[in-house]
């Protein structure tokens, strides 16, 4: 039966829309087409630093009791493979290595993130699935670095378009965004073309997960798992897409896509903003302390005041921390019930830093959680909103310490060593790496960091963790 004029117009409109390029497809085309030689040297170096930092964090994480549960699961579930479960003797298939190592990297609040923050953890979300797939396929270090950068440029823009709104409604953002980044990294190493990379992203959108309830009622082990699941999901999405499985091409901006389901007040234009012209990989940020990023600037300010004025933790009667709205809504925890919640608590982290060295992750322990002096000072810490000024970083904070003798000291701080404007130099990164990997029977820190520092010259990633 012939269509009416209106019917033909509707048919033509629908046909035309079906051929429009989505933002998901644009990102997939960029990721599939990116070449190592297209990437500036400083971007490659930042990617390399993030991978080094991630391996160190995962090796440290392998020693923790909650990590051992996941390691045991991966070891007994997977067939033997080429991908190392970092810090252990186990070699498993890429999906299980990604699950385990993503969990290990995020196991103790040590893995990298980005600033300005958009809810992305590039170490656990990108380096981990990249290492797993690169080892399994015997890819080169150049291949791995290219894949990492491709994934970073895509996933940062997804987080940027979401405007970090997922956590306002109760999702743990890295568990959502990480699966997209992991799909790109894994897909790139699997040599997916743009069409299959689009499918990998489309599949990844249905694998997002992670709730913030752990921050309010305990059960903090599950937080560590969110990044493992994201890394595993990324490998799964890419693998299925490689084999012909399809996903929606409008998974990011569609009516029931990521931005409209998991987020609020979004800006879809940021999905492809300056893609290939401005390198978001340069936003990577390496942590200094084993605690949530929101506490890093207040802890830094407190340490600087302590060094300047020469008082001890026991001399402090009260702490006032002025910071962001998120610091007040998510991290104003004066009575943490478990260690994860303590690491999430700005009052506890500032209090601990006045008594012990927070650059040593071993300072964050069950013993410290139960320390009466630290607990008392955390209870005596008041949080308040700090009005932002032009040029402030999102983490800018003001810390006031009132001593028992009546003296009062205040410090405004914008950043910490490890942020893009104040990067951690290679010597300090190496020192951090050695500190995190010391004592592990399955790692030779000096040999490993030398390989990672020269990753672009590694011909076969399956040999990265030998010996």
N, C-alpha and C positions, 0 to 999 in steps of 0.2 A: 504494500500500500504506500502511495506517495506521501511524503511528509509535507505538512503545511510550511509556509514561510517561517513562522515562529519556531516550528520544530526543527527545520534545517539550521536556523541560527543557533539554537541551543546545541544541536549536534556538533556544528562547526566550532562553537565555543569550547565545548567539552574536549573535542579532538585537539584543539589548539593548546588547551591547558595541560593535556596529558603529555605534550611535547615541550613544555616549559622546563627550563633547567632549574632545579631546586637548589637551595643553599647546600643541602647534603651532597648533591652531585658535584657542585663546584668545589667543595672541600675534598671530595674523593678524587677529583681530577688533579687537584693540586698535589695531594699526597702521593698518588700513583706516578706522577710525572716529575717529582722533585729529584734532582741529581746532586750528588755529593759536591760537585764543583760549583753548584749554584749557591752553596751555603757559605756565608762569611766565616773567616777563621775564628773570630771571637765567639761566634755562635757554636761552632764545633767545640771550642774549648769549654764553654759553659755546659754543653751537653755531656762532655767527658767528665767534668767535675761532678755533675749530678749522678752519673753512673757510679763513679768511685764512691761517693757518699752513700749511695743506696746499698752497695755491696757491703760496706762497713756496717751500716745499720742492720742489715739482714743477718750478718754473721753474729753480731751482738744479740740480736733477737732470738737466734737459734738456741741460746742457753736458757731461755725463760720457760717456766713451767707450762704456761698456756700455749706457747709455741710448740712444745714437745708433743702436745696432743695433735696438733695439725700436721706436724712432721710425720708422726706415726701413721696418721690417716693416709697421707700421700704415699708413704713407703709401702703400705700394705694394699693400697687400692690400685696403684699404677703398675703396669708392666715395666720392666727395666728400660731405661732410655739413656739419652746423652746429656740431659739437663741436670745440673747440680742443684740439690737442695742446699743452699749456701750454709757453710759452717758445719756440714755433716758429711758422712761418707756416701750418702744416698744419691743415685742417679736415676731419674724417672723421666716419664714423657712430659712434653712441654706443658700441657694443661695443668697437671698436678704440680709441676715445678712452679708455675705461675701462681697457683693457689697458695702453696706453701711459702714461697719467697715474698709474695705480696703481704702475707700475714706477718712474716718475720720482719720485713722492712718497716712495717707500721706497728710492730709489737711493743715499742717503748717510746713512742712520740719522738723518734729521732729522724724520720725520713723527711726529705725535702718537700717544699711547696713553692708558691710563687707570690710575688708582691708587685703590683697590687693583687690581693687575693681574689680568686674567682672560684674557689672551691676545688682546686686541682692539686694533686700530689704527684708530681712528675716522676719521682723516683719509684715509688711502689706501683703507680699506674702506667708508667711507660717503660722505664728501665727494666723492670722485672719481667713483663711479658716479652720484651725485646730480647733479653738475655736467654730466656727459656727457648724461644723459637730459633734464635741465632745459633745456639748450641746444637739443637736438634737437626738443623739444616746445614751445619758447617759453614754458616755465612761469615763473611769477612767483618773486621772491625769497622771498615768504612760503611758497609751495608747496615750495620747496627746503628751507627751514628746518624746516618741518613734517615733511617726509620724512626729513630728517637725524635729527631727534629721535626719530621713530618707529623708525627703524632702530637708533639707539643703544640705546633702551630694550629692544628685542628682543635685539640681539646681545650686549649686556653680560650679560643674564640667561642666555643660552646659555653664555657663557664662565664665568659664575659657577657654574652647575650642573655644568659640567665640572671645576670646581675646579682649573683650570690643570694638569690631569693629562696632557694630550696630549703635552706636551714631554718628560715623563718616559719616554715610550715611543718618542720619536724623531720626532714630527711637529712642524712649525713652526705653532704655534697660530693666528697671524693668517691663514695660508693656509686654515685650516679654517673658523674662525668668520667671516672676512670675507665669504665668499660668502653667508651667511645675511643679514648686515646689508645687503650690496649688493642682494640680492633684495628686501628690504623697502623700501629707499629708492627703487629703480627702480620697484617695483610701486606704491608710493604715488603717484609722479609719473605713472604710467600709469593711475591711478585704478582699480586693481583692487579688487573687492569682497572680502569676507572669504574666500569660497570660493576664488577665484583666488589670493589672497595665500597661502592655505594650500598651494595647488599650487606656487606660486613657492618657498616654503620647502621643500616636498617635493622639488622638482627640485634645489634648491641643495644638498641633502644628498648628492647623488651627484656633485657637482662639487668637493667639498673636496679640497685637495691641498697638499703641501709637506713635505719631509723636512729634518731637521736635519743631515744628513751634511756639509753645507758647513762646519759649525763645527769639524769634526775633520780634514778631509782637503783643504781648499781648495775651489776651484770656487765661490767666494763670489758670483759674478755671479747665480747662480740664486736666491739669497735675495731679491734685489730683485724678481725675477719673481713671487714668491709672492703679493705684494699686487696686482700687475697681473692675475694670473689670477683672484684672488678677486673683484676689481671687475668684470672681464669676465664671470665666471660668474654674478655677481649680476644683471647686465643680461640675460644669456641666460635665466636661470631666470624672471625676471619677464616677459620678452617671450614666451617659450613659454607661460607660464601665461595671459597675456593672450589668446593665440590659441587657448586651449582644451586645452593639454597638461596632463596630470595628474601629480601626485606623491603619495607616501604621506602621509596626514594624521598619522601617528605617527612622522614622520621623526626627531624629536628623542629621544623616550623609548621608542620601540618596541624589541622584542627585537633587531632588527638595525639600529636607528637610531643616530644620531650618538653619543649618550652611551654606548651599550653597545659600540660598535665602535672609536671613536677615543679613548676616555677610560677612566679607571680611578677607582674610589672616588668615584663621582659623587653628586650630590644633586639629583634631578629636581624636588624641591619648590621649588628656587630659580628654575625656569624662569618662574614667574608670580608670584613673591614681591613683594608690594606694587606690582604693576603699575598704573601710573597714579597711585600715591600717593607714591612716592619716586622722584625723578628721577635715574637713573644717569648722565645726560648731564653732571651736575655732577662726575663723576669724571675728566673729560677732563684730560689732562696734556700740556703743551707742553715739548718738549725744549729744553735750552740748549746742548748739545754734540752734535757729529756722531758719537755713539758709542752703543752699546747702553745701554739704560736702567739696567741693573744697575751700570754704572760711574758714573752721574751723581752719586750721593751721595758715594762715595769721592773723585771728582774735585773736588767742591765742598769737601769737608773739607780736601783737600790745598791747594787754592787759598787757603782761609781761613787755614791755618797759615802758608803762604808770605807772605801779606799781613801777618799779625800779627807774624811774627818776622823778616822782611826778609832771608831767605836766597835763594840762586839754585838752579836745578836742579842745577848742577854741584857744589853743596855737599852733596847728599844721597848717603849711602852705601847705605842700605837702606830699603825700605818694607815695612810689614806692614799688610795690609788684612784686617780681620775682618768677615765679612758672612754672607749667607744660604747655605743649602745649595745653592741653584741657582747662586750666584756661584761656588762651588767646583766644582760638577759640570759647568757649561757654559762658564764664563768665565775659568777659571784657565789662561790661555794665555800662557806666557812667551816663546815663540818663534813669533809669528805669521808665516805664510808668504805672506800676501797682505794687501792693504789692508782687505778686508772682515773677515778674521780679526783684524786689528789693532783694528778698531773694535769687535769682539766681545770683545776681551781687556781685562779690568780692569787687569792689570799694565801693559800698554802704554799704555792711556788715562791712567792716573794718572801714569806716567812722562812722557808727552808734555806733560801739563798743567803739569808743573813746569818745563818749558823754553819752551813756547809757549802762546799764548792759545787755549784750547779752545773759546771762544765763537765764534771764527772758523772756519767749517768748512774753510777752505782750509789750516788747520794740519794737517789729517789728509790727508797726501799721500804719494806714493811716496817723495819725498825724506825725509820724516820717518820713514817705515817703515825706510829704510836708514840713518838717523842712528845712528852708533855709540854716542853718549852715551845716547840714548833706549833703544836695544836693551839696553845694559848695565844700565841702571836697571830695565828690565822684568824682566831675568833676576834682578836682585837684589830682586825683590818677592816676598814670601811671603804666601800666602793662608791664612786659617784661619777656622774656623767661629765665629761670634759667637752666643752664647746670647741669644735674644730675651727682652725684658722686657715686662711689661704696658704697653700703650700705644704700643709701637714700631710704626713703619711697616714694611712688608715690605722696604723698601730700606735700613733703618737700618744703618749701618756704623761701624766704628771704624778710624781711620787713624793709624798711628804712623810718624813719619819720624825716622830716625837719621842725623845729620849726620856728616861726616868729622871734625869737630872734637870729636866725642863727645857733643854735645848731642842730646837726644831730645824730640820733641814729639808729643803725642797729642790727637786730637779725635774725639769722638763726634758723629755727625750723623744726623738723621732724614729730612731732606728737601732739596729744592733749589727754587730759584725756577722756578715752572712747574707745581708740584704743586697739587692742590686746596686744601690748607691754606696755600699760599704762592703764590698765582697770579701769573702774569706780567701786569703792568699793560698797558693798551692802548698807552702810549707805548713801552714796551720791545718789545712785539709789533710795532709799526710799525717800530721800528728794526731788528728782526730781519728783517722782511719786506723792507725796503729793502736790507739787506745781502745777502740771498739773491738779490734780483732785479737788483741793480746790474750794469750792463754788458750786459744782455740786449737785443738789438736789437728784439725783438718785444713788449716790455712797457714801458709807461709806469707806473712804480711808484706815483707819487702819485695819478694818475687811477684806477688799478686799486684801490688800497687804499681810496680814498674810496668807490668803488662797493660794495666788499665790506663796509665798515663800515656802510653804509646798505642792506644787502641786502634788508631787509624792504620797502623802497620801490622796488625794481627791478621794473618791470612785465614784462620779457621777458629771461630769462636768456641768450637767444641773442646779446644785445648786450653782455654783461658784458665780453668780451675784445676789443671793437672799439677801435681806435685806441690 
